[in-house]
Amino acid sequence: MHELALPLLVGLILIALSFDFLNGLHDAANAIATVVATRLLSPVRAVAFAAVFNFSAYFLTLAFPSLHAVADTIGKGLIDKDLVTPQVVFGALIGAMFWNVVTWLKGIPSSSSHALVGGIIGSGVAHAGFTGIKWGGLNKTLIAIVASPMIGMFLALLVMLLSSWALHKVTAKRAESSLKVLHLVSSAAYSLSHGLNDAQKTMGIITVLLYSTGYLHGDFEVPHWVAISCYIAMGLGTLSGGWKIIETMGNKITKLSQHQGFSASLAGSIVVFTASTLGIPVSTTHTITGSIIGAGTARRASAVRWGVAQNVVTAWVITIPASAAVGALFYSLTRLF
C-alpha cells in the first residue's frame, strides 16, 4: 500500500475525471457524426442526444453489473495492480491527455482508449519494468486495435446488404422514412455502447488508485460513486462536442446517406457491446471509422476518401507508443520532484 494524502488523492481523481471529460469531448464524433452528416439532427441536438445516451449506460450497468468487465481490465488487467502507485496513475493520465489534446487540435479521430492504454503501459514499465505487464490483457487489447475496425467494416457491409434486400419492394419515400427512424435508433445504441465502454476506462484507473493507496477495502470492485462520477464526466464532455473531429468523421471520409448512417451505427454498436461483455477496452473511434468506411465501400470503393482514411490509420498506429512515451516521461518527473 502506498500512502497518499487525501488532498493529493482528490487531485488525482479530478485529473482522471478531466480525462473522462476530454474523452467525451474527443469522442463525441463517434456517435453523432453520421446523424450530423446526413442532417438527421442538427449538431447541437446531436451532441445533446449522444450525451444523454452516454450517461444512460450507467443505468444499464445497474441492471447488468457484469458489464463492468472493462474497468477490471484497465484497473488490473494491463499492469499488476499491486505494482501500481499514484505516480504511475499520474503518468498514465497525463500521457493519455497529452495525446488526446494534440489529436483534438488537429481534428484527428484517434483513440482515447488506446491513448490511456499507452499511458498505463509507459508509466507502468518506467516504474517496474516489463515484468509488471499483464500480457493477456494487453494482447487482447492490441488484437482489438486491428480486429474492431475490420469487424465493423464487414458488419456494415452486411447490414447494408441485408437491409437493401429487406427494403427492395418498399417505395423510395417509405424506405427513406423508415431508414431515418432506424438510423436514429442505431445512433442511440452506439452512444449507449460508447458510454458503457469508455467511461469504464476511467473507472478502472480511479479504482486501482484507491486500491493502491488503501482507500478501497475488500474486493477489487468499482465503487458506486466512482461509476456515476465517470458517467457524468463522460456525458458532459460529449455535450461539449468535438467539432473538428465530427467534420472528419462525418464528411471527409465519405458522404453518407441515411441507409449508410444506419448501417455504420448498427455495426459499430454490435462490436462495442460485444467488446464490453468480453471486458475488452475497444476503441470506439476505430470501430465507427471502420464501419463508416464499410458503409461507404458498399456504395462503391471510390466513394471513400482513402487518403483521409490513411491519415486516420497513421494516427492509430502511433497513439500507443506516443502516449506511452509521454506517460513514462511524466512518471519519471514525479520521481525527481
C-alpha positions as CSV (number, residue, x, y, z in Angstrom):
1,M,0.0,0.0,0.0
2,H,1.3,3.5,-0.9
3,E,0.5,6.3,1.4
4,L,-1.1,9.4,-0.2
5,A,-2.5,12.5,1.5
6,L,-6.2,12.9,0.9
7,P,-5.8,16.3,-1.0
8,L,-3.4,14.6,-3.4
9,L,-5.8,11.7,-3.9
10,V,-8.7,14.1,-4.6
11,G,-6.4,15.9,-7.1
12,L,-5.6,12.7,-8.9
13,I,-9.2,11.7,-9.1
14,L,-10.1,15.1,-10.5
15,I,-7.4,14.6,-13.2
16,A,-8.9,11.2,-14.0
17,L,-12.4,12.8,-14.3
18,S,-10.8,15.5,-16.5
19,F,-9.5,12.8,-18.8
20,D,-13.0,11.3,-18.9
21,F,-14.5,14.7,-19.8
22,L,-11.8,15.1,-22.5
23,N,-12.6,11.6,-23.7
24,G,-16.3,12.5,-24.1
25,L,-15.4,15.7,-25.9
26,H,-12.8,14.0,-28.2
27,D,-15.2,11.1,-28.9
28,A,-18.4,13.0,-29.4
29,A,-17.9,12.4,-33.2
30,N,-18.2,8.7,-32.7
31,A,-21.9,8.6,-32.1
32,I,-23.2,11.7,-33.9
33,A,-21.0,12.1,-37.0
34,T,-23.5,10.1,-39.1
35,V,-26.6,11.9,-37.9
36,V,-25.0,15.3,-38.4
37,A,-23.6,14.4,-41.8
38,T,-27.0,13.2,-43.1
39,R,-28.8,16.2,-41.5
40,L,-30.9,13.9,-39.4
41,L,-30.2,16.0,-36.4
42,S,-28.7,19.5,-36.0
43,P,-25.2,19.5,-34.4
44,V,-26.5,20.9,-31.1
45,R,-29.3,18.4,-30.8
46,A,-27.0,15.6,-31.9
47,V,-24.5,16.2,-29.1
48,A,-27.3,16.5,-26.5
49,F,-28.7,13.3,-27.9
50,A,-25.4,11.5,-27.6
51,A,-24.7,12.9,-24.1
52,V,-28.0,11.6,-22.8
53,F,-27.3,8.0,-24.1
54,N,-23.7,8.1,-22.9
55,F,-24.9,8.7,-19.4
56,S,-27.7,6.2,-19.8
57,A,-25.1,3.4,-19.9
58,Y,-25.0,3.9,-16.1
59,F,-28.5,2.5,-15.7
60,L,-27.6,-0.4,-18.0
61,T,-24.8,-1.4,-15.6
62,L,-27.1,-1.2,-12.7
63,A,-29.3,-3.9,-14.3
64,F,-26.2,-5.9,-15.5
65,P,-23.2,-5.4,-13.2
66,S,-21.1,-7.9,-15.2
67,L,-20.8,-5.2,-17.9
68,H,-18.1,-3.5,-15.7
69,A,-15.6,-6.0,-17.0
70,V,-13.7,-3.3,-19.0
71,A,-13.0,-1.4,-15.7
72,D,-11.4,-4.6,-14.4
73,T,-9.2,-4.9,-17.5
74,I,-7.9,-1.3,-17.2
75,G,-7.5,-1.4,-13.4
76,K,-5.8,-4.8,-13.0
77,G,-5.6,-6.5,-16.4
78,L,-2.8,-4.4,-18.1
79,I,-0.4,-3.8,-15.2
80,D,-0.2,-5.8,-12.0
81,K,-2.4,-3.9,-9.6
82,D,0.0,-4.5,-6.7
83,L,2.7,-2.6,-8.6
84,V,0.6,0.5,-9.4
85,T,1.5,3.6,-7.5
86,P,-0.1,7.1,-7.5
87,Q,2.9,8.2,-9.6
88,V,2.1,5.5,-12.2
89,V,-1.5,6.7,-12.3
90,F,-0.4,10.3,-12.8
91,G,2.0,9.4,-15.6
92,A,-0.7,7.3,-17.3
93,L,-3.3,10.1,-17.2
94,I,-1.0,12.8,-18.4
95,G,0.3,10.7,-21.2
96,A,-3.2,9.9,-22.4
97,M,-4.5,13.5,-22.0
98,F,-1.5,14.9,-23.9
99,W,-2.2,12.8,-26.9
100,N,-5.9,13.5,-26.8
101,V,-5.3,17.2,-26.9
102,V,-2.8,17.0,-29.7
103,T,-5.2,15.0,-31.9
104,W,-8.2,17.0,-30.9
105,L,-6.5,20.3,-32.0
106,K,-5.5,18.6,-35.3
107,G,-9.0,17.2,-35.8
108,I,-7.7,13.6,-36.0
109,P,-10.1,10.9,-34.7
110,S,-7.5,8.9,-32.7
111,S,-8.4,6.6,-29.9
112,S,-8.8,7.9,-26.3
113,S,-8.9,4.3,-25.2
114,H,-5.6,3.4,-26.7
115,A,-4.0,6.7,-25.5
116,L,-4.9,5.6,-22.0
117,V,-3.6,2.1,-22.5
118,G,-0.4,3.5,-23.9
119,G,-0.1,5.9,-20.9
120,I,-0.6,3.0,-18.4
121,I,1.9,0.8,-20.1
122,G,4.5,3.5,-20.5
123,S,4.2,4.7,-16.9
124,G,4.0,1.1,-15.5
125,V,7.1,0.0,-17.4
126,A,9.0,3.0,-16.3
127,H,8.1,2.1,-12.7
128,A,8.5,-1.7,-12.6
129,G,9.9,-2.8,-16.0
130,F,8.3,-5.2,-18.4
131,T,7.7,-7.8,-15.7
132,G,4.7,-5.8,-14.4
133,I,2.8,-6.1,-17.7
134,K,-0.2,-8.5,-17.7
135,W,0.3,-9.8,-21.3
136,G,-3.1,-11.5,-21.5
137,G,-4.9,-8.2,-21.0
138,L,-2.5,-6.2,-23.2
139,N,-2.6,-8.8,-26.1
140,K,-6.4,-8.8,-26.3
141,T,-6.4,-5.0,-26.4
142,L,-3.8,-4.9,-29.1
143,I,-5.7,-7.5,-31.1
144,A,-8.8,-5.4,-30.8
145,I,-6.9,-2.5,-32.4
146,V,-6.8,-4.4,-35.7
147,A,-10.0,-6.5,-35.3
148,S,-12.6,-3.9,-34.2
149,P,-12.4,-1.7,-37.3
150,M,-12.2,-4.7,-39.6
151,I,-15.2,-6.4,-38.0
152,G,-17.1,-3.0,-38.0
153,M,-16.4,-2.6,-41.7
154,F,-17.6,-6.1,-42.7
155,L,-20.7,-5.9,-40.4
156,A,-21.6,-2.5,-42.0
157,L,-21.3,-4.1,-45.4
158,L,-23.5,-7.0,-44.3
159,V,-26.1,-4.7,-42.7
160,M,-26.2,-2.7,-46.0
161,L,-26.8,-5.9,-48.0
162,L,-29.5,-7.3,-45.7
163,S,-31.4,-4.1,-45.3
164,S,-31.3,-3.4,-49.0
165,W,-32.8,-6.8,-49.6
166,A,-35.4,-6.2,-46.9
167,L,-36.4,-2.9,-48.4
168,H,-36.2,-3.7,-52.1
169,K,-40.0,-3.9,-52.5
170,V,-40.7,-0.7,-50.5
171,T,-41.2,2.6,-52.2
172,A,-38.3,5.1,-52.0
173,K,-40.2,7.5,-49.9
174,R,-41.3,4.9,-47.3
175,A,-37.8,3.4,-47.3
176,E,-36.2,6.8,-46.6
177,S,-38.7,7.4,-43.7
178,S,-38.0,4.0,-42.2
179,L,-34.3,4.4,-42.5
180,K,-34.3,7.8,-40.7
181,V,-36.0,6.1,-37.7
182,L,-33.6,3.2,-37.8
183,H,-30.7,5.5,-38.1
184,L,-31.7,7.4,-35.0
185,V,-32.2,4.2,-33.0
186,S,-28.9,2.8,-34.1
187,S,-27.1,6.1,-33.3
188,A,-28.7,5.9,-29.8
189,A,-27.4,2.3,-29.4
190,Y,-23.9,3.4,-30.4
191,S,-23.9,6.3,-28.0
192,L,-25.0,3.9,-25.3
193,S,-22.3,1.4,-26.1
194,H,-19.7,4.3,-26.3
195,G,-20.6,5.5,-22.8
196,L,-20.6,1.9,-21.5
197,N,-17.1,1.0,-22.8
198,D,-15.3,4.4,-22.5
199,A,-16.5,5.6,-19.1
200,Q,-15.2,2.3,-17.6
201,K,-11.6,3.1,-18.5
202,T,-11.5,6.0,-16.1
203,M,-13.4,3.9,-13.5
204,G,-10.6,1.3,-13.7
205,I,-7.9,4.0,-13.2
206,I,-9.7,5.5,-10.2
207,T,-10.4,2.1,-8.7
208,V,-6.8,0.9,-8.9
209,L,-5.7,4.3,-7.4
210,L,-8.0,3.7,-4.5
211,Y,-6.7,0.2,-4.1
212,S,-3.1,1.1,-4.2
213,T,-3.5,3.8,-1.6
214,G,-5.6,1.7,0.8
215,Y,-8.8,3.6,0.4
216,L,-10.5,0.7,-1.3
217,H,-11.3,-2.3,1.0
218,G,-12.5,-5.7,0.2
219,D,-12.8,-7.0,-3.4
220,F,-11.5,-5.0,-6.4
221,E,-14.8,-3.6,-7.5
222,V,-15.8,-0.2,-8.8
223,P,-17.4,1.9,-6.0
224,H,-20.8,3.3,-6.9
225,W,-19.7,6.9,-6.6
226,V,-16.8,6.3,-8.9
227,A,-19.1,4.9,-11.6
228,I,-21.7,7.7,-11.6
229,S,-19.0,10.3,-11.5
230,C,-17.3,8.9,-14.6
231,Y,-20.6,8.6,-16.5
232,I,-21.4,12.2,-15.6
233,A,-18.0,13.5,-16.7
234,M,-18.2,11.5,-20.0
235,G,-21.7,12.9,-20.7
236,L,-20.7,16.5,-20.0
237,G,-17.6,16.0,-22.3
238,T,-19.8,14.7,-25.1
239,L,-22.2,17.6,-24.6
240,S,-19.3,20.0,-25.3
241,G,-18.7,18.4,-28.7
242,G,-15.5,17.9,-30.7
243,W,-16.4,19.8,-33.9
244,K,-13.2,19.3,-35.9
245,I,-13.3,15.5,-35.4
246,I,-17.0,15.4,-36.2
247,E,-16.2,17.1,-39.6
248,T,-13.6,14.5,-40.3
249,M,-15.7,11.5,-39.3
250,G,-19.0,12.8,-40.9
251,N,-17.8,14.4,-44.2
252,K,-14.2,13.9,-45.0
253,I,-14.0,10.1,-45.1
254,T,-17.1,9.6,-47.2
255,K,-20.5,11.1,-47.9
256,L,-23.3,9.2,-46.1
257,S,-26.9,8.5,-46.8
258,Q,-29.5,7.6,-44.1
259,H,-29.1,4.0,-45.2
260,Q,-25.3,4.1,-44.8
261,G,-25.5,6.0,-41.5
262,F,-27.9,3.4,-40.0
263,S,-25.6,0.5,-41.2
264,A,-22.5,2.1,-39.8
265,S,-24.0,2.9,-36.4
266,L,-25.6,-0.5,-36.0
267,A,-22.5,-2.4,-37.0
268,G,-20.4,-0.2,-34.6
269,S,-22.8,-0.8,-31.6
270,I,-22.7,-4.5,-32.1
271,V,-18.9,-4.5,-32.0
272,V,-18.6,-2.3,-28.9
273,F,-21.4,-4.0,-26.9
274,T,-19.7,-7.4,-27.6
275,A,-16.3,-6.0,-26.6
276,S,-17.8,-4.6,-23.3
277,T,-19.2,-8.0,-22.5
278,L,-15.8,-9.6,-23.0
279,G,-14.0,-6.9,-21.0
280,I,-12.0,-5.5,-23.9
281,P,-11.3,-1.8,-23.8
282,V,-12.0,-1.4,-27.5
283,S,-11.6,1.8,-29.4
284,T,-15.0,3.3,-30.2
285,T,-13.2,5.6,-32.7
286,H,-11.6,2.8,-34.6
287,T,-14.8,0.9,-34.6
288,I,-17.1,3.6,-36.0
289,T,-14.4,4.7,-38.5
290,G,-14.2,1.1,-39.9
291,S,-18.0,0.9,-40.0
292,I,-18.3,4.2,-41.9
293,I,-15.6,3.0,-44.4
294,G,-17.6,-0.2,-44.8
295,A,-20.8,1.6,-45.4
296,G,-19.1,3.9,-47.9
297,T,-17.5,1.0,-49.7
298,A,-20.9,-0.7,-50.1
299,R,-21.8,2.1,-52.5
300,R,-18.5,2.0,-54.3
301,A,-14.9,1.8,-53.3
302,S,-14.2,5.2,-54.9
303,A,-16.8,6.8,-52.5
304,V,-14.2,6.6,-49.7
305,R,-11.5,9.2,-49.5
306,W,-8.7,6.7,-48.8
307,G,-6.1,9.5,-48.2
308,V,-8.1,10.8,-45.2
309,A,-8.6,7.2,-44.0
310,Q,-4.8,6.6,-44.3
311,N,-4.1,9.6,-42.1
312,V,-6.5,8.3,-39.5
313,V,-4.8,4.9,-39.6
314,T,-1.4,6.5,-39.2
315,A,-2.7,8.3,-36.0
316,W,-3.9,4.9,-34.7
317,V,-0.5,3.3,-35.2
318,I,1.4,5.9,-33.3
319,T,-1.2,6.5,-30.5
320,I,0.0,3.8,-28.0
321,P,3.8,4.4,-28.4
322,A,3.4,8.2,-28.3
323,S,1.2,8.2,-25.2
324,A,3.4,5.5,-23.6
325,A,6.5,7.7,-24.1
326,V,4.7,10.7,-22.5
327,G,3.4,8.6,-19.7
328,A,6.9,7.3,-18.9
329,L,8.3,10.8,-19.1
330,F,5.8,12.2,-16.6
331,Y,6.2,9.2,-14.3
332,S,10.0,9.9,-14.3
333,L,9.3,13.6,-13.5
334,T,7.4,12.6,-10.4
335,R,10.4,10.6,-9.2
336,L,12.5,13.8,-9.5
337,F,10.1,16.1,-7.7
